[in-house]
């Protein structure tokens, strides 16, 4: 039986239970792509974006050190 992902509710075939079903390109791909695209549009509109930190270290206003090579949410003010 197919399942949905936890956060974006993307459709996933169950490789065991659904192996004899005909592949549905709209259900398995197009609807998922639309959900991802709509999520990206809402993120862009919110002013929140993701930035790779490549420096050896990064500090935040509190002075805390952040790990390197990690994706962080950056909010433009």
GROMACS elastic network, one bead per residue, 0.5 to 0.9 nm:
[ bonds ]
;  ai    aj funct       b0    kb
    1    13     6  0.70996   500
    1    14     6  0.56183   500
    1    15     6  0.86948   500
    1    16     6  0.82017   500
    1    17     6  0.51960   500
    1    18     6  0.58598   500
    2    11     6  0.71852   500
    2    12     6  0.56693   500
    2    15     6  0.84444   500
    2    17     6  0.76266   500
    2    18     6  0.67728   500
    3     9     6  0.86216   500
    3    10     6  0.82415   500
    3    11     6  0.60996   500
    3    12     6  0.52955   500
    3    13     6  0.64749   500
    3    14     6  0.68071   500
    4     7     6  0.87456   500
    4     8     6  0.81606   500
    4    10     6  0.51556   500
    4    12     6  0.58456   500
    4    13     6  0.86979   500
    5     8     6  0.61965   500
    5    10     6  0.51096   500
    5    11     6  0.67012   500
    5    12     6  0.72472   500
    6     9     6  0.57257   500
    6    10     6  0.80274   500
    7    10     6  0.80792   500
    8    32     6  0.87651   500
    8    35     6  0.72091   500
    8    36     6  0.76376   500
    8    39     6  0.82588   500
    9    32     6  0.84524   500
    9    35     6  0.84180   500
   10    28     6  0.83623   500
   10    31     6  0.80139   500
   10    32     6  0.54074   500
   10    33     6  0.88012   500
   10    35     6  0.74423   500
   10    36     6  0.85078   500
   11    27     6  0.69661   500
   11    28     6  0.59589   500
   11    29     6  0.82731   500
   11    31     6  0.81166   500
   11    32     6  0.65761   500
   12    15     6  0.88557   500
   12    27     6  0.89921   500
   12    28     6  0.67013   500
   13    16     6  0.86206   500
   13    17     6  0.82040   500
   13    18     6  0.61406   500
   13    19     6  0.81877   500
   13    28     6  0.75459   500
   14    17     6  0.55007   500
   14    18     6  0.53193   500
   14    19     6  0.73808   500
   15    18     6  0.57264   500
   15    19     6  0.54931   500
   16    19     6  0.55233   500
   16    20     6  0.87015   500
   17    20     6  0.78138   500
   17    21     6  0.87588   500
   18    21     6  0.53731   500
   18    22     6  0.85966   500
   19    22     6  0.82850   500
   20    23     6  0.89774   500
   21    24     6  0.86039   500
   23    27     6  0.86011   500
   23    28     6  0.75643   500
   24    27     6  0.54374   500
   24    28     6  0.58788   500
   24    29     6  0.80136   500
   25    28     6  0.52321   500
   25    29     6  0.53448   500
   25    30     6  0.65010   500
   25    31     6  0.86622   500
   26    29     6  0.55982   500
   26    31     6  0.58787   500
   26    32     6  0.84220   500
   27    30     6  0.63481   500
   27    31     6  0.55409   500
   27    32     6  0.72934   500
   28    31     6  0.68046   500
   28    32     6  0.65636   500
   28    33     6  0.89741   500
   29    32     6  0.52442   500
   29    33     6  0.60325   500
   29    34     6  0.86507   500
   30    33     6  0.50669   500
   30    34     6  0.62036   500
   30    35     6  0.87183   500
   31    34     6  0.51195   500
   31    35     6  0.63356   500
   31    36     6  0.87768   500
   32    35     6  0.51361   500
   32    36     6  0.62803   500
   32    37     6  0.86002   500
   33    36     6  0.51273   500
   33    37     6  0.60365   500
   33    38     6  0.85299   500
   34    37     6  0.50763   500
   34    38     6  0.60468   500
   34    39     6  0.85113   500
   35    38     6  0.51853   500
   35    39     6  0.61507   500
   35    40     6  0.86564   500
   36    39     6  0.50875   500
   36    40     6  0.62065   500
   36    41     6  0.86738   500
   37    40     6  0.50611   500
   37    41     6  0.62020   500
   37    42     6  0.87196   500
   38    41     6  0.50404   500
   38    42     6  0.62790   500
   38    43     6  0.86589   500
   39    42     6  0.51998   500
   39    43     6  0.62581   500
   39    44     6  0.87426   500
   40    43     6  0.50436   500
   40    44     6  0.62125   500
   40    45     6  0.86175   500
   41    44     6  0.51695   500
   41    45     6  0.61722   500
   41    46     6  0.86389   500
   42    45     6  0.50604   500
   42    46     6  0.61405   500
   42    47     6  0.89577   500
   43    46     6  0.51507   500
   43    47     6  0.67417   500
   43    48     6  0.58950   500
   43    49     6  0.67162   500
   44    47     6  0.55729   500
   44    48     6  0.63834   500
   44    49     6  0.66571   500
   45    48     6  0.78060   500
   46    49     6  0.83868   500
   47    74     6  0.87364   500
   47    75     6  0.64153   500
   47    76     6  0.63684   500
   47    77     6  0.84909   500
   48    73     6  0.66973   500
   48    74     6  0.60182   500
   48    76     6  0.69301   500
   49    72     6  0.85472   500
   49    73     6  0.59346   500
   49    74     6  0.57217   500
   49    75     6  0.67895   500
   49    76     6  0.84403   500
   50    71     6  0.64498   500
   50    72     6  0.57908   500
   50    74     6  0.59970   500
   50    75     6  0.87786   500
   51    70     6  0.86549   500
   51    71     6  0.58520   500
   51    72     6  0.58481   500
   51    73     6  0.66612   500
   51    74     6  0.66622   500
   52    68     6  0.88283   500
   52    69     6  0.66098   500
   52    70     6  0.62105   500
   52    72     6  0.67603   500
   53    56     6  0.85159   500
   53    57     6  0.82934   500
   53    58     6  0.75721   500
   53    67     6  0.86035   500
   53    68     6  0.60582   500
   53    69     6  0.53964   500
   53    70     6  0.59813   500
   53    71     6  0.64656   500
   53    72     6  0.74117   500
   54    57     6  0.80849   500
   54    58     6  0.88718   500
   54    68     6  0.61994   500
   54    69     6  0.53259   500
   54    70     6  0.79387   500
   55    58     6  0.67012   500
   55    68     6  0.65307   500
   55    69     6  0.77202   500
   56    67     6  0.84441   500
   56    68     6  0.60315   500
   56    69     6  0.84346   500
   57    65     6  0.67007   500
   57    66     6  0.64197   500
   57    67     6  0.66376   500
   57    68     6  0.58112   500
   58    64     6  0.84263   500
   58    65     6  0.58555   500
   58    66     6  0.53887   500
   58    67     6  0.73934   500
   58    68     6  0.72994   500
   59    62     6  0.78261   500
   59    63     6  0.55695   500
   59    64     6  0.56318   500
   59    66     6  0.60660   500
   60    63     6  0.53019   500
   60    64     6  0.57510   500
   60    65     6  0.69068   500
   60    66     6  0.75937   500
   61    64     6  0.75236   500
   62    65     6  0.89652   500
   66    70     6  0.86088   500
   67    70     6  0.65754   500
   68    71     6  0.87456   500
